[in-house]
Amino acid sequence: MPVDQYIGGIEHAVGHLIYSRFWTKALRDFGMLKFDEPFTKLFNQGIVYKDGHKMSKSFGNIVYQTDISQKYGIDTARVFLMSVASPESDMEWTDTGVEGSSRFLQKVERISEQKFAKETEKDSHKRNSAIKKYTELFENFKFNMAIIQLMQYADYLSDNPTKEGYEDLLKTLSPFAPHTAEELWSKLGNKNFISLEKWPSVDLKKIKPELEIAEKLVQSIISDVNNVLKLAKIEKPAEISLFVAEKWKYSLYDILKVQLEKTRDIKEIMKAVMSTELKRYGQEVQKIIPRAAQHGLLEFLKRENELKTLEESKKEIEKQFNCKVEIILEENSKEQKAKQSMPGKVAIVVK
């Protein structure tokens, strides 16, 4: 059956809708119903396009389920259709997009072939956080965003495979790729059907905001280093230096976090800061506060936690850029660039 027949079915349903509306109003007049329409909510689906035209026999751009099924499997089509746009939006069918969805399902299958490790605190955080975000998106019909969340979690599990995480990934994938999920669920040794399993529950106590901040910090560093390399036109860096801000800046950020919730008045904030021991850093504080009042603060960890995150992620960053990474405290460096370091935002020098 061509994809356009799904959409064409909506037009056919309009006639039934008019008929249903007549009887709904009649039943309302008899006091048997308390609403006017034959439904309490209306959801309109978008149109599928291909090669710049609405998918239609007249344009000769129809994609048949049998063709997709024979080449990729029908689950690939489901994942692709739900991943390119929200259901109410128009979408463009592309063969490249279908192939991307196929690669995603292949990645999910490859995870099952790995040796599962014992779940760590970080793994538990990632699992519960992913389920929470995914479920919220799913329940609000934001299927495209939900699948992106699944893809991100699958990426994490590829490097950090756990049985708990993989089983929950399959459960949440099941609505979009039921055949794939059932097969992989059985491959794990489960005797029951995944379609009969309970939806994964979320343990909010296992979700640690500081772990999210730590992850964003590392991602930000990798992104910033890539930008530095691009601007400096450096293809193979020899060394990357990451400078961590002085302690007093973290104390300043703690005060600013409280003050910015009350006001954006620079004079009021300055007065509050200068009434503390931080007044000794007056000139630098006067430069930081206006920027903070205008743009707000970055999410930040306590200094010792930021240092711990950087030390734990050092090998990952070195592997990413194939060079040595050095973590330096601002107060221990004479590098001018080091003074630009802030909580949640290390200063970077690439050689």
C-alpha positions as CSV (number, residue, x, y, z in Angstrom):
1,M,0.0,0.0,0.0
2,P,1.5,3.4,-0.9
3,V,2.1,6.0,1.8
4,D,-0.3,8.4,0.2
5,Q,-3.2,6.1,0.9
6,Y,-2.7,6.7,4.6
7,I,-3.1,10.4,4.0
8,G,-5.9,10.0,1.5
9,G,-7.9,8.1,4.2
10,I,-8.3,11.4,6.0
11,E,-10.3,12.8,3.1
12,H,-12.5,9.7,3.1
13,A,-13.1,10.1,6.8
14,V,-14.5,13.7,6.3
15,G,-17.8,12.2,5.0
16,H,-18.1,10.0,8.1
17,L,-17.3,13.0,10.3
18,I,-20.2,15.1,8.9
19,Y,-22.5,12.1,9.4
20,S,-21.2,11.6,13.0
21,R,-21.6,15.3,13.7
22,F,-25.3,15.2,12.7
23,W,-26.1,12.3,15.1
24,T,-23.9,13.9,17.9
25,K,-26.0,17.1,17.8
26,A,-29.2,15.1,17.7
27,L,-28.2,13.1,20.8
28,R,-27.2,16.4,22.5
29,D,-30.7,17.8,21.8
30,F,-32.2,14.8,23.5
31,G,-29.9,15.4,26.5
32,M,-27.9,12.3,26.0
33,L,-24.6,14.1,25.3
34,K,-23.1,17.2,26.8
35,F,-20.9,18.2,23.8
36,D,-21.5,19.3,20.2
37,E,-18.8,17.5,18.3
38,P,-18.3,13.7,17.7
39,F,-14.9,14.1,19.5
40,T,-13.5,16.1,22.4
41,K,-10.1,16.8,20.6
42,L,-9.1,17.0,17.0
43,F,-5.6,16.2,15.7
44,N,-4.8,16.9,12.0
45,Q,-1.9,15.0,10.4
46,G,0.6,16.7,8.1
47,I,1.2,15.9,4.4
48,V,4.1,13.8,3.1
49,Y,6.1,15.3,0.2
50,K,8.8,13.8,-2.0
51,D,10.9,15.5,-4.6
52,G,9.1,18.8,-3.9
53,H,5.6,17.5,-4.5
54,K,2.8,16.0,-2.4
55,M,3.2,12.3,-2.6
56,S,0.7,11.2,-5.2
57,K,0.2,8.9,-8.1
58,S,-0.3,11.8,-10.4
59,F,3.3,13.0,-9.7
60,G,4.7,9.5,-9.8
61,N,6.5,9.9,-6.5
62,I,4.8,7.2,-4.4
63,V,6.9,5.1,-2.1
64,Y,5.4,1.6,-1.5
65,Q,5.6,-0.2,1.8
66,T,6.6,-3.4,0.1
67,D,9.7,-1.7,-1.5
68,I,10.8,-0.3,1.9
69,S,10.1,-3.5,3.7
70,Q,12.1,-5.6,1.2
71,K,15.1,-3.3,1.4
72,Y,15.2,-2.1,5.0
73,G,12.3,-3.7,7.0
74,I,9.0,-2.0,7.8
75,D,10.3,-0.9,11.2
76,T,12.7,1.4,9.4
77,A,9.9,3.2,7.7
78,R,8.0,3.7,11.0
79,V,11.1,5.2,12.7
80,F,11.8,7.4,9.8
81,L,8.3,8.7,9.4
82,M,8.1,9.6,13.1
83,S,11.6,11.1,13.3
84,V,11.5,13.6,10.5
85,A,8.7,15.8,11.8
86,S,6.0,16.0,14.4
87,P,2.7,14.2,13.3
88,E,0.8,17.5,12.6
89,S,3.6,18.9,10.4
90,D,4.3,18.4,6.7
91,M,7.4,16.3,6.0
92,E,9.7,15.6,3.1
93,W,10.5,11.9,2.3
94,T,14.2,11.3,1.6
95,D,16.0,8.0,0.8
96,T,19.0,9.4,2.8
97,G,16.7,9.8,5.9
98,V,15.4,6.3,5.6
99,E,19.0,4.9,5.5
100,G,19.8,7.0,8.6
101,S,16.9,5.3,10.4
102,S,18.1,1.9,9.3
103,R,21.6,2.6,10.7
104,F,20.0,3.6,14.0
105,L,18.2,0.3,14.3
106,Q,21.4,-1.6,13.3
107,K,23.2,0.3,16.1
108,V,20.5,-0.8,18.6
109,E,21.0,-4.4,17.5
110,R,24.8,-4.2,17.8
111,I,24.4,-3.2,21.5
112,S,22.9,-6.6,22.2
113,E,26.1,-8.2,21.0
114,Q,28.2,-6.4,23.7
115,K,29.0,-7.6,27.2
116,F,26.8,-5.8,29.7
117,A,28.5,-4.0,32.6
118,K,27.1,-3.4,36.1
119,E,25.1,-0.2,36.2
120,T,26.9,2.7,37.8
121,E,25.5,5.9,39.3
122,K,26.1,7.7,36.0
123,D,24.4,4.9,34.0
124,S,21.4,5.0,36.3
125,H,21.2,8.7,36.0
126,K,21.3,8.5,32.2
127,R,18.7,5.8,32.0
128,N,16.2,7.5,34.3
129,S,16.8,10.9,32.8
130,A,16.3,9.5,29.2
131,I,13.1,7.6,30.1
132,K,11.7,10.8,31.8
133,K,12.4,13.0,28.8
134,Y,11.3,10.4,26.3
135,T,8.0,9.7,28.1
136,E,7.1,13.4,28.3
137,L,7.8,13.9,24.6
138,F,6.0,10.7,23.7
139,E,2.9,11.6,25.6
140,N,2.8,15.1,24.0
141,F,3.0,13.6,20.5
142,K,6.4,15.0,19.9
143,F,7.5,11.7,18.3
144,N,10.4,13.2,16.3
145,M,12.0,14.7,19.5
146,A,11.3,11.4,21.3
147,I,13.2,9.4,18.7
148,I,16.1,11.9,18.9
149,Q,16.2,11.2,22.7
150,L,16.3,7.4,21.9
151,M,19.1,7.9,19.5
152,Q,21.1,9.9,22.0
153,Y,20.6,7.2,24.7
154,A,21.5,4.5,22.2
155,D,24.8,6.4,21.5
156,Y,25.5,6.3,25.3
157,L,24.7,2.6,25.6
158,S,27.0,1.8,22.7
159,D,29.9,2.9,24.9
160,N,28.4,2.0,28.3
161,P,26.2,-1.1,27.8
162,T,24.1,-2.2,30.7
163,K,21.3,-4.8,30.7
164,E,18.9,-2.4,32.6
165,G,19.6,0.4,30.1
166,Y,19.3,-1.9,27.1
167,E,16.0,-3.4,28.2
168,D,14.5,0.0,28.8
169,L,15.7,1.2,25.4
170,L,13.9,-1.7,23.8
171,K,10.7,-1.0,25.7
172,T,10.7,2.6,24.7
173,L,11.6,1.8,21.1
174,S,8.9,-0.8,20.8
175,P,6.0,1.6,19.8
176,F,8.1,2.7,16.8
177,A,9.9,-0.5,15.9
178,P,7.8,-3.4,17.3
179,H,9.3,-6.2,15.3
180,T,12.9,-5.2,16.0
181,A,12.2,-4.7,19.7
182,E,10.5,-8.1,20.0
183,E,13.3,-9.9,18.3
184,L,16.0,-8.3,20.4
185,W,14.0,-8.7,23.6
186,S,13.8,-12.4,22.9
187,K,17.5,-12.5,22.1
188,L,18.2,-11.3,25.6
189,G,16.5,-14.5,26.9
190,N,13.1,-13.0,27.8
191,K,10.3,-15.5,27.4
192,N,7.4,-13.0,27.4
193,F,6.5,-10.4,24.8
194,I,7.9,-7.0,25.1
195,S,4.6,-5.6,24.0
196,L,3.1,-6.9,27.3
197,E,5.8,-5.4,29.5
198,K,5.1,-2.5,31.8
199,W,6.3,0.9,30.6
200,P,9.7,1.7,32.2
201,S,9.3,3.6,35.5
202,V,11.4,6.6,36.5
203,D,13.2,6.9,39.8
204,L,13.6,10.6,40.3
205,K,16.0,10.1,43.1
206,K,18.4,8.6,40.6
207,I,18.4,11.6,38.4
208,K,21.4,13.8,39.4
209,P,21.3,17.4,38.0
210,E,25.0,17.8,38.7
211,L,25.8,14.9,36.4
212,E,23.8,16.6,33.6
213,I,25.9,19.8,34.2
214,A,29.1,17.8,34.2
215,E,28.2,16.2,30.8
216,K,27.3,19.6,29.3
217,L,30.7,21.0,30.6
218,V,32.6,18.3,28.7
219,Q,30.5,18.7,25.6
220,S,31.0,22.5,25.7
221,I,34.8,22.0,26.0
222,I,34.9,19.7,23.0
223,S,32.8,22.1,21.0
224,D,35.0,25.1,22.0
225,V,38.2,23.3,21.2
226,N,36.9,22.5,17.7
227,N,36.1,26.1,17.2
228,V,39.6,27.2,18.3
229,L,41.1,24.7,16.0
230,K,39.0,25.9,13.1
231,L,39.8,29.6,13.8
232,A,43.5,29.0,14.3
233,K,43.6,26.6,11.3
234,I,45.3,23.9,13.4
235,E,44.7,20.4,12.0
236,K,46.7,18.4,14.5
237,P,47.1,20.0,17.9
238,A,50.1,19.0,20.1
239,E,48.6,20.1,23.4
240,I,45.4,21.5,24.9
241,S,45.5,23.4,28.1
242,L,42.3,23.8,30.1
243,F,42.3,26.6,32.8
244,V,40.0,26.3,35.8
245,A,38.8,29.5,37.4
246,E,40.0,30.7,40.8
247,K,38.0,29.9,44.0
248,W,36.7,33.4,44.5
249,K,34.9,33.3,41.2
250,Y,32.8,30.3,42.4
251,S,32.0,32.2,45.5
252,L,31.0,35.2,43.4
253,Y,28.8,33.0,41.2
254,D,27.1,31.5,44.3
255,I,26.1,35.1,45.4
256,L,25.1,36.1,41.9
257,K,22.9,33.1,41.5
258,V,20.9,34.2,44.6
259,Q,20.9,37.9,43.6
260,L,19.8,37.4,40.0
261,E,16.7,35.6,41.2
262,K,15.8,38.8,43.0
263,T,16.9,41.5,40.5
264,R,18.8,42.5,37.4
265,D,19.7,45.9,38.9
266,I,23.5,46.1,38.6
267,K,23.8,48.6,41.4
268,E,21.8,46.4,43.8
269,I,23.8,43.3,42.9
270,M,27.1,45.2,43.2
271,K,26.1,46.4,46.6
272,A,25.4,42.9,47.8
273,V,28.7,41.5,46.5
274,M,30.8,44.4,47.8
275,S,29.5,43.8,51.3
276,T,31.4,40.5,51.3
277,E,35.1,39.6,51.2
278,L,34.9,39.6,47.4
279,K,35.3,43.4,47.5
280,R,39.0,42.8,47.3
281,Y,38.4,41.7,43.7
282,G,36.5,44.9,42.9
283,Q,37.8,45.7,39.5
284,E,37.3,42.2,38.1
285,V,33.8,41.9,39.8
286,Q,32.8,45.1,38.1
287,K,33.4,43.5,34.7
288,I,31.7,40.2,35.5
289,I,28.4,41.5,37.1
290,P,27.1,43.5,34.1
291,R,27.6,40.4,31.8
292,A,25.9,38.2,34.3
293,A,23.0,40.6,34.7
294,Q,22.6,40.8,30.9
295,H,23.1,37.1,29.9
296,G,22.5,35.2,33.1
297,L,24.8,32.6,34.6
298,L,26.0,29.4,33.0
299,E,25.2,26.2,34.9
300,F,28.2,25.4,37.1
301,L,29.5,22.9,39.5
302,K,31.4,23.5,42.7
303,R,35.0,23.9,41.9
304,E,36.1,20.6,43.3
305,N,33.4,18.8,41.3
306,E,34.4,20.7,38.1
307,L,38.0,19.6,38.6
308,K,36.9,16.0,39.2
309,T,34.8,16.1,36.1
310,L,37.7,17.3,34.0
311,E,40.1,14.7,35.4
312,E,37.6,11.9,34.7
313,S,37.0,13.2,31.2
314,K,40.7,13.9,30.4
315,K,41.2,10.7,28.5
316,E,38.0,11.2,26.6
317,I,39.1,14.6,25.4
318,E,42.7,13.4,24.6
319,K,41.2,10.6,22.5
320,Q,38.9,13.1,20.8
321,F,41.8,15.3,19.7
322,N,44.6,12.8,19.7
323,C,46.9,15.0,21.9
324,K,47.9,15.6,25.4
325,V,45.4,17.6,27.6
326,E,46.6,19.5,30.7
327,I,44.3,20.8,33.4
328,I,45.7,24.0,35.1
329,L,44.4,26.1,38.0
330,E,44.1,29.8,37.1
331,E,46.1,30.8,40.2
332,N,49.0,28.6,39.1
333,S,49.4,30.0,35.7
334,K,50.9,33.1,34.2
335,E,49.0,32.6,30.9
336,Q,47.0,35.7,30.2
337,K,44.2,33.6,28.7
338,A,43.7,31.9,32.1
339,K,42.1,35.0,33.5
340,Q,39.1,34.4,31.2
341,S,38.2,31.2,32.9
342,M,34.8,31.2,34.7
343,P,32.8,28.6,36.7
344,G,31.4,26.2,34.1
345,K,33.5,27.8,31.3
346,V,37.2,26.8,31.3
347,A,39.7,29.0,29.4
348,I,41.3,27.1,26.5
349,V,44.8,27.3,24.9
350,V,45.7,25.1,22.0
351,K,49.3,24.6,20.8
